Amino acid sequence: MNGADEDDLEMLAGEYVLGVLDSSERRNVAARRLNEPALDAAISRWEARLAPLSAYVAEVPPPPEVWQRIEGDIAGSLAGSLTTPAAADLAALRAKARRWKIAALASGALAASLAVALISGEIRQSAAPQNFVAVLQKDAASPAFVVSVDLKTRELTVRPVSAVAPAGKSYELWIINDKLGAPQSLGVVEQADFTTNDKLRAYPPDVVKTSLFAVTVEPAGGSANGKPSGPPVFAGKLIQALP
């Protein structure tokens, strides 16, 4: 089989797999592939290339009138001067039209592949871990607070475990990160039940995820000047809460 024949066979296999042949042509190719190993192999290669797209892209056949119009324009341009050489020219032009068809459909398949890749990338990104927790403690045997963070919404929840603030004092939570300069207050921690707020929305997710969370003892109601009154009594860093 010469190069031209191989190209024609490959083109026919592509048309068959892409579904652009009419019903009689398709039946003919289906019968031929049973007796022509080269054609069967070419069809299998096209199926392997395009099969992954079927899971993402709904089948939308090109309007048949598009190609009919192209062939009609070609035939019309040669009408009235259709000698034997012109007939050969028409056949050649029709072959080119078929090649354009394959090229257009292959380009569409490539575009669909890129779209799938982008969508998959977005899905993977959206599936990134979002839930983190930190146990704030003085030492390994003294857990005082559990901090929970939804990294997507930056909602913060603090639950007391065992810490009890000294009389007339309040516990205050801080976020500490070199990128923030001084410690930034996340509010007073209630002694009972849960403390929830959205103050982490002021900070990028990467800063939140890598920061140290610390609790200091402050005057009742919290620091008066927005700065810690003393060193942290409990501290911890976020870890991923769910796989």
N, C-alpha and C positions, 0 to 999 in steps of 0.2 A: 504494500500500500504506500503510495507516494504522499508527500506532504499535503498537497491539495486535498486528496481523498481523506486524509486524517483530519484535516480542518473541517471538511464537510461532515464527517461522521461525528466529530465533537460538537459541531453546531447543531446537528440533528438531535443528538442526545440531550443537549441543553434545552432545546425547544420542547422536547418530550417531557423532561422533568419540570420545566417551568410552566407547562400547560398551555402553550401558545399554538399548538397544532390543532387543525380542525379534526372532527371525529374520525373521518376516514383516514387521514394521515396518521392519527394516533393509533388506530387499529393496525395499520400497516407496520408501524414501527414496533408495536408490541409483538406482532408475529415475527418480524425480522430478528428481534433480539434473542428469540429462542434458538435461532440457527446461526447467528453471527456473534461469536464471542467478543470480538472487538467492539461492536456496538453495545452489547450488554455491559462490558466493562466500562465504557464511556458513560453510560446511563448511571451505573453504580457510583462512579466518581462524582457526577453531578448531584446525585441524591445525598452522598456523604457531605458534600460542600454546603448544601442548602438545608438539610434536615434540621439542624439546630435552630434555625429561624422559625420553624413552624410552631414552636412553643411560645413565641412572643408576638408574631405578626400574623394577623388575620389574612386569609387568602383574598386578594382583590385582583381579579384578572383584568388586563388592560382592555379598554373598549375595542372591540373588533373593527369598528368603523374607522379607527385611526389608521390601521394598516391597510384597510380597503381603500381609504382615500389616497394614501401614498401610492399604492399600486395603480389606482385609477388615474392619478396625475401622471405617472410614468407612461401608462398606456396611451393617455390622451396626447402627451407631448410627441409621441411617435406615430400617432394615427395619420393615415394618408401617405406615409412614406415607408411602410413596413415591408421592406424587401427581406430577403433571407438574412443578409447581414444585420438588418435592423432587428429581426426576431432574436438573433443571437445577443444583440445589445440589450434587448428587453429582458432576456433571461439573466444576463449578467447583472442588470440593474435590480432585478427581483432578488437575486442572490445577495446583492449588497444590502437591499432593504432588510432581508432576513438577518444579515450580520448586524445591521444597526439595531434591529429588534433585540437580538441577544445582548448587544453591548448595553442598550438602555436598561434591560431587565437585570443584567449583572450589576450595573451601577446602582440600581434600586436595591438589589440584595445587599450590596456593600453598605449603602446608606442605612439600611435596616440593621445590619450588623453593628454599625457604629452607634445607632440609637439604642440597641440592646445593651451594648457595653456601657453607655452613659447611664441608662436606667439601672443596670445592675450595680454600677458604681454608687449611684444615689441610694439604692436599697441597702448596700453594705454600709454606707456612711450613716444612714438613719438607724441601722441596727447596732451601731457602736454602743458600748456600755454607757448608761445614763444614770444609774443609781449607785451612790457611794455612801459609805458610812465611816465615821471616826469614833473611836472610843477615847474620851478625854479622861486621863487618869494621872495620878501622882506617881504611881509605880505599877508594876504588873499585877499586884494584888489589890489595887484600890481603884476600880472603875468608878467614875463619878457621874459622867454624862455620856449619852450616845447622841451623836450628831448625824442626821440623815440629810443628804443633798440629792435633789433631782437636777442633774447637770443640764438637762434640756431647758427646764423652766427656771433653774437656779432657786427653787423653793427650798428653804431651810427649815428643818425641824429639830428641836433639841428636847431630849427626854432625860430628866434627872434619874439617876440610878441609886446613888447612896449619899451624895453630897448634901450637906445642910449648911446654909449660909449662917455665919455668926450673927448674933442678935444685933439688929439695927443696921445690917449690911445687906448688900445685894451681890449676886454673882452677875458678871457681865462677860459676854462672849466677844472674841476678837478674831479677825483674820489677819495673818501675818505672812507677808511675802516681800522679798527684796524689790519686786516690781512696784510695790505699793508704797514704799518708803516706810513711814510710821505705821504701827498697828491701826487697823480700822475697826470701829465698833460695829458689831452685829446685833446690839441690843442687850437688854437685861434678860436674864434667864429666869423664868418663873420657877418657883420651888415645887409646885404641884402640877400634875398633868403635863401637857406638851406646850412648848413655845414654838410658834410657826410664824415666819415672815418671808418677805421676798427681797431682803436687802442685798442678797448676793447678785441680783440682776445688774448691779452697778459694776460688776467685774466680769471679764471674759472667762469662758469655761476653762481654758488652759491654766489661768491664774487660780481659779477656785480649786481645780483638781490637784494642784501642786502646793497649795498653801498649808501652813500650820494653823490649826484652830486652837485657841487658848481661852481659858477662863481666869479672870482676876476677881479679887474681892474689892468691891467699891462701896462708897456711901450708899445708903438706901436710895433707890431710884436710879443708880448708875453714876458714872463719872460725870463731873460737872464741867470739865474742860475738854472732853472728847479724847482724853489720853488715859492710858492705864495708870492707876494709882500706885501700883507695885508690880512685882514679877508675877507671871502666871502661877496659879496653884494647880491647875490641871491643863494638859495639852495632849494633842494627838493629830494625826494626819489621816486624810481620807484613803480608803481602800475600796475597790470594786465590790459591790454588795451582791451582784447576781452574775452568773456566767454569761 
